[in-house]
């Protein structure tokens, strides 16, 4: 079987799973609901975009990024700051202006520290940097803290944040990519010139810092109080249900307006996400087949030889790290737009780092189509195992005494079936297809 035929069959099998989920109820395995099928599809398309970003970093250049969740979270901040309406009462108060002043002062202090670091030498540089950073910290907090108190005191049950710019929500997607790219640049400039394990440490730590800031800085995006009703690029279900034309349209298909509206909205999101995914994979395939892509793989396979041939290894690593992180930030902005909700508590490293790495490894690192397949397949399993796990344990323990401690223990363990399944899938793929389902050519 040729590689192209194998790829086509794997994607056809994935499509069949989605169709079976939507159209049949077979032995209780599939849901028989197009709502659930389209939810899995949109979830899988978003995950596929994230796995493409990680695949660029690891599959193209061998960069080990274990802070994917941080870049996704930064991307998710963009719809709040771009698409929501500004809180005019905050911006007309002194709090907002003091906040802007504090941010400018902070940027000036960092710029001064960078300048001193470049121009001074020896002990004088250390003393100057220490004085600048310590004094700058207290000056910054003296301006910043009162401004934050004013902003967070304004209607904390509804606002307590600066709001957004009220711009079209689709503009938030590239802005989310820019947020993640900016963070990747700062991390890469620090860590990429060092040993490879320093990048893993830096991304892990900074990702946790980013998520912690989003949870605790209410002035920025309300923290754990959540931002609701973020604008969406598709109609809302409740608006469709109130439209007489749509109600008549649903009636012609024998469907109630509620079900029809949820299916239509999910279908529109799926088409929108699919369009973004296809554009990304086309661009990545063209880049991978270009001289730039061959150079990146040469650097990945032998950095010493590539550097001896005159290639700027650190510069190329920084470039690919920024590009991959930007793709993850784009997916984070798309996800918040779909949910119409910003909730920093959902940024779990298990979901947005470990699971994305499983997708890349299972699909085939270094192969864009493999990363895409891994995103779709693992997303399908992640959703369905939540239903399959308890059902399987109930079936396996049906012959045991209802009061048996073993049966009770196994049924209580049903919540962990997702993790067990992901580990099992990963082990099976590494054993029987160590280069992934669609290996790199």
PEVENWO-V128527 format. One record per residue. N is the residue number from 1. PHI is phi in whole degrees, 0 to 359 (* if undefined). OMEGA is omega in radians with two decimals (999 if undefined). BURIAL is 1 if it has 16 or more other ideal C-beta (glycine too) atoms within 10 Angstrom, else 0. Layout:
[[N	PHI	OMEGA	BURIAL] [N	PHI	OMEGA	BURIAL]]
This chain:
[[1	*	-3.14	0] [2	288	-3.13	0] [3	296	3.14	0] [4	295	3.11	0] [5	295	3.11	0] [6	298	3.13	0] [7	297	3.13	1] [8	299	-3.14	0] [9	294	3.14	0] [10	294	3.11	1] [11	290	3.07	1] [12	295	3.08	0] [13	296	3.10	0] [14	294	3.10	1] [15	296	3.12	0] [16	297	3.11	0] [17	298	3.13	1] [18	294	-3.13	1] [19	295	3.12	0] [20	297	3.09	1] [21	298	-3.08	1] [22	274	-2.94	1] [23	244	-3.07	0] [24	223	2.95	0] [25	238	-3.02	0] [26	253	3.12	0] [27	55	3.14	0] [28	74	-3.09	0] [29	280	-3.12	0] [30	258	-3.00	1] [31	281	-3.09	1] [32	70	-3.09	0] [33	225	3.08	0] [34	289	3.03	1] [35	299	-3.14	0] [36	292	3.14	1] [37	296	-3.14	1] [38	289	3.05	1] [39	297	3.11	1] [40	297	-3.13	1] [41	295	-3.14	1] [42	295	3.08	1] [43	299	3.14	1] [44	292	3.12	1] [45	295	3.07	1] [46	298	3.14	1] [47	295	3.12	1] [48	296	3.10	1] [49	295	3.09	1] [50	298	-3.12	1] [51	293	3.05	1] [52	296	3.11	1] [53	297	3.10	1] [54	293	3.13	1] [55	296	3.06	1] [56	299	-3.08	1] [57	286	-3.07	1] [58	273	-3.06	1] [59	288	3.14	1] [60	275	-2.94	1] [61	235	3.13	1] [62	73	3.13	1] [63	269	-3.04	1] [64	263	-3.12	0] [65	259	3.12	1] [66	251	3.10	1] [67	238	-3.11	1] [68	304	-3.09	1] [69	301	-3.14	1] [70	293	3.14	1] [71	288	3.06	1] [72	296	-3.14	1] [73	295	3.10	1] [74	296	3.07	1] [75	297	3.14	1] [76	293	3.11	1] [77	288	-3.02	1] [78	300	3.13	1] [79	300	3.11	1] [80	292	-3.07	1] [81	278	-3.08	1] [82	260	-2.92	1] [83	263	-3.12	1] [84	285	-3.12	1] [85	283	3.10	0] [86	292	3.05	0] [87	273	-2.98	1] [88	298	-3.12	0] [89	296	3.12	0] [90	288	-3.09	1] [91	286	3.07	0] [92	271	3.12	0] [93	265	3.14	1] [94	286	-3.07	0] [95	298	-3.10	1] [96	295	-3.12	1] [97	290	3.07	0] [98	294	3.11	1] [99	296	3.10	1] [100	298	3.11	0] [101	298	3.13	0] [102	298	3.14	1] [103	294	3.08	0] [104	295	3.11	0] [105	297	3.10	1] [106	299	3.11	1] [107	296	3.13	0] [108	294	3.13	0] [109	296	3.12	1] [110	297	3.11	0] [111	298	3.10	0] [112	296	3.13	0] [113	297	3.11	1] [114	295	3.13	0] [115	297	3.11	0] [116	297	3.14	1] [117	297	-3.12	0] [118	278	-2.98	0] [119	264	-3.10	0] [120	262	3.13	0] [121	223	3.03	0] [122	70	-3.07	0] [123	294	3.14	0] [124	299	3.12	0] [125	295	-3.13	0] [126	299	-3.12	0] [127	295	-3.12	0] [128	297	3.12	1] [129	295	-3.12	1] [130	297	-3.14	0] [131	295	-3.11	0] [132	298	-3.07	1] [133	288	-3.13	0] [134	292	3.14	0] [135	295	3.13	0] [136	296	3.13	1] [137	298	-3.11	0] [138	291	3.09	0] [139	294	-3.14	0] [140	299	-3.12	1] [141	293	3.12	0] [142	295	3.10	0] [143	270	-3.00	1] [144	287	-3.03	1] [145	299	3.10	0] [146	298	3.13	0] [147	295	3.14	1] [148	295	3.12	1] [149	299	3.13	0] [150	294	-3.09	1] [151	293	-3.07	1] [152	286	3.12	1] [153	279	-3.09	0] [154	277	3.09	1] [155	42	-3.06	0] [156	299	3.13	0] [157	286	-3.07	0] [158	240	-3.03	0] [159	242	-3.08	1] [160	61	3.10	1] [161	217	-3.06	1] [162	277	-3.12	1] [163	78	-3.11	1] [164	238	-3.10	1] [165	257	3.13	0] [166	70	-3.13	0] [167	270	3.11	0] [168	304	-2.99	0] [169	292	3.14	1] [170	295	3.07	1] [171	294	-3.13	0] [172	291	-3.11	1] [173	295	3.07	1] [174	295	3.09	0] [175	294	3.06	1] [176	301	3.08	1] [177	296	3.12	1] [178	293	3.09	1] [179	302	-3.13	1] [180	295	3.13	1] [181	295	3.11	1] [182	296	3.09	0] [183	296	3.13	1] [184	296	3.11	1] [185	297	-3.14	1] [186	296	3.12	0] [187	293	-3.07	1] [188	295	3.13	1] [189	298	-3.12	0] [190	270	-2.91	0] [191	258	-2.99	1] [192	286	3.09	1] [193	279	-3.11	0] [194	258	3.11	0] [195	295	-3.02	0] [196	298	-3.11	0] [197	290	3.10	0] [198	292	3.09	0] [199	296	3.12	1] [200	298	3.14	1] [201	296	-3.11	0] [202	296	-3.12	1] [203	294	3.12	1] [204	297	-3.10	1] [205	292	-3.09	0] [206	290	3.07	1] [207	299	3.11	1] [208	293	3.10	0] [209	295	-3.13	0] [210	299	-3.13	1] [211	296	3.13	1] [212	296	3.10	0] [213	297	-3.14	1] [214	296	3.13	1] [215	285	-2.94	1] [216	252	-3.13	0] [217	269	-3.09	0] [218	296	-3.10	1] [219	298	-3.06	1] [220	277	-3.11	1] [221	212	3.06	1] [222	67	3.08	1] [223	56	-3.12	1] [224	282	3.05	0] [225	286	3.05	1] [226	75	3.00	0] [227	248	-3.10	1] [228	261	2.99	0] [229	55	3.01	0] [230	292	-3.12	1] [231	306	-3.09	1] [232	237	3.12	1] [233	279	3.12	1] [234	236	-3.12	1] [235	297	3.05	0] [236	277	-3.10	0] [237	301	-3.08	1] [238	293	3.09	0] [239	290	3.10	0] [240	295	-3.12	1] [241	294	3.14	1] [242	270	-3.12	0] [243	270	-3.12	0] [244	301	3.11	0] [245	297	3.12	0] [246	290	3.10	1] [247	299	3.09	0] [248	294	3.11	0] [249	298	3.13	0] [250	294	-3.12	1] [251	295	3.13	0] [252	295	3.12	0] [253	262	3.12	0] [254	68	-3.10	0] [255	237	3.10	0] [256	286	-3.05	0] [257	300	-3.11	1] [258	295	3.14	0] [259	296	-3.12	0] [260	297	-3.12	1] [261	293	3.13	1] [262	294	3.12	1] [263	293	-3.12	1] [264	296	-3.13	1] [265	296	3.11	1] [266	296	3.12	1] [267	295	3.11	0] [268	296	3.08	1] [269	297	3.14	1] [270	299	3.13	1] [271	294	3.13	0] [272	295	3.13	1] [273	293	3.12	1] [274	297	3.11	0] [275	298	3.12	0] [276	297	-3.12	1] [277	297	-3.13	1] [278	294	3.08	0] [279	298	3.14	0] [280	297	-3.07	1] [281	290	3.06	1] [282	295	-3.14	0] [283	297	-3.12	0] [284	291	3.11	1] [285	295	3.10	0] [286	296	3.13	0] [287	293	-3.09	1] [288	293	-3.12	1] [289	273	-3.12	0] [290	276	3.04	0] [291	304	3.09	0] [292	299	3.14	0] [293	295	3.10	0] [294	293	3.09	0] [295	296	-3.12	0] [296	298	3.14	1] [297	291	3.08	1] [298	295	3.08	0] [299	296	3.13	1] [300	299	-3.04	1] [301	282	-3.12	0] [302	202	-3.10	0] [303	296	-3.09	1] [304	296	3.14	0] [305	295	3.14	0] [306	296	3.13	1] [307	293	3.09	0] [308	294	3.10	0] [309	274	3.05	0] [310	93	-3.14	0] [311	277	3.09	1] [312	276	-3.02	0] [313	298	-3.11	1] [314	297	3.13	1] [315	296	3.13	0] [316	290	3.07	1] [317	297	3.12	1] [318	297	-3.13	1] [319	298	-3.09	1] [320	288	3.10	1] [321	294	3.11	1] [322	294	-3.11	1] [323	297	3.13	1] [324	296	3.12	1] [325	293	3.11	1] [326	297	3.10	1] [327	295	3.08	1] [328	296	3.09	1] [329	295	3.07	1] [330	300	3.12	1] [331	297	3.11	1] [332	297	3.10	1] [333	293	3.11	1] [334	297	-3.11	1] [335	294	3.13	1] [336	295	3.10	1] [337	297	-3.14	1] [338	292	-3.12	1] [339	286	-3.04	0] [340	57	-3.07	1] [341	209	3.04	1] [342	250	-3.09	1] [343	229	-3.10	1] [344	299	-3.12	1] [345	292	-3.14	0] [346	278	-3.11	1] [347	280	-3.09	1] [348	259	3.11	0] [349	303	3.11	1] [350	299	-3.10	0] [351	279	-2.98	0] [352	254	2.99	1] [353	229	-3.09	1] [354	301	-3.07	1] [355	295	3.12	1] [356	294	3.09	1] [357	294	3.07	1] [358	299	3.13	1] [359	300	-3.11	1] [360	294	-3.10	1] [361	292	-3.13	1] [362	293	-3.12	1] [363	291	-3.14	1] [364	129	-3.11	1] [365	293	-3.10	1] [366	89	3.13	1] [367	240	-3.10	1] [368	297	3.13	1] [369	293	3.08	1] [370	293	3.10	1] [371	298	3.12	1] [372	294	3.12	1] [373	298	3.12	1] [374	300	3.10	1] [375	298	-3.13	1] [376	290	-3.06	1] [377	292	-3.11	1] [378	293	3.08	1] [379	296	3.11	1] [380	300	-3.13	1] [381	293	-3.11	1] [382	300	-3.14	1] [383	284	-3.02	1] [384	284	-3.13	1] [385	295	3.07	1] [386	300	3.09	0] [387	268	-3.08	0] [388	293	-3.06	1] [389	300	3.11	1] [390	300	3.14	0] [391	296	3.14	0] [392	294	3.14	0] [393	292	3.07	1] [394	297	3.12	0] [395	292	-3.11	0] [396	292	-3.10	0] [397	259	-3.09	1] [398	295	-3.13	0] [399	273	-3.12	0] [400	273	3.08	0] [401	298	-3.12	0] [402	305	-3.14	0] [403	266	-3.10	0] [404	294	3.10	0] [405	299	3.14	0] [406	296	3.13	0] [407	296	3.13	1] [408	298	-3.13	0] [409	295	-3.12	0] [410	294	3.13	1] [411	291	3.08	0] [412	291	-3.12	0] [413	274	-3.09	0] [414	299	-3.11	1] [415	294	-3.10	0] [416	263	-3.08	0] [417	294	3.09	1] [418	300	-3.11	1] [419	295	3.11	0] [420	299	-3.12	0] [421	294	3.12	1] [422	298	3.10	1] [423	296	3.14	0] [424	295	3.12	0] [425	299	-3.14	1] [426	298	3.13	1] [427	295	-3.13	0] [428	296	3.14	0] [429	293	3.14	1] [430	294	3.13	0] [431	281	-3.00	0] [432	258	3.08	0] [433	213	-2.98	0] [434	298	3.11	0] [435	265	3.11	0] [436	100	-3.13	1] [437	294	3.07	1] [438	237	-3.02	1] [439	293	3.02	1] [440	295	3.13	1] [441	287	999	0]]
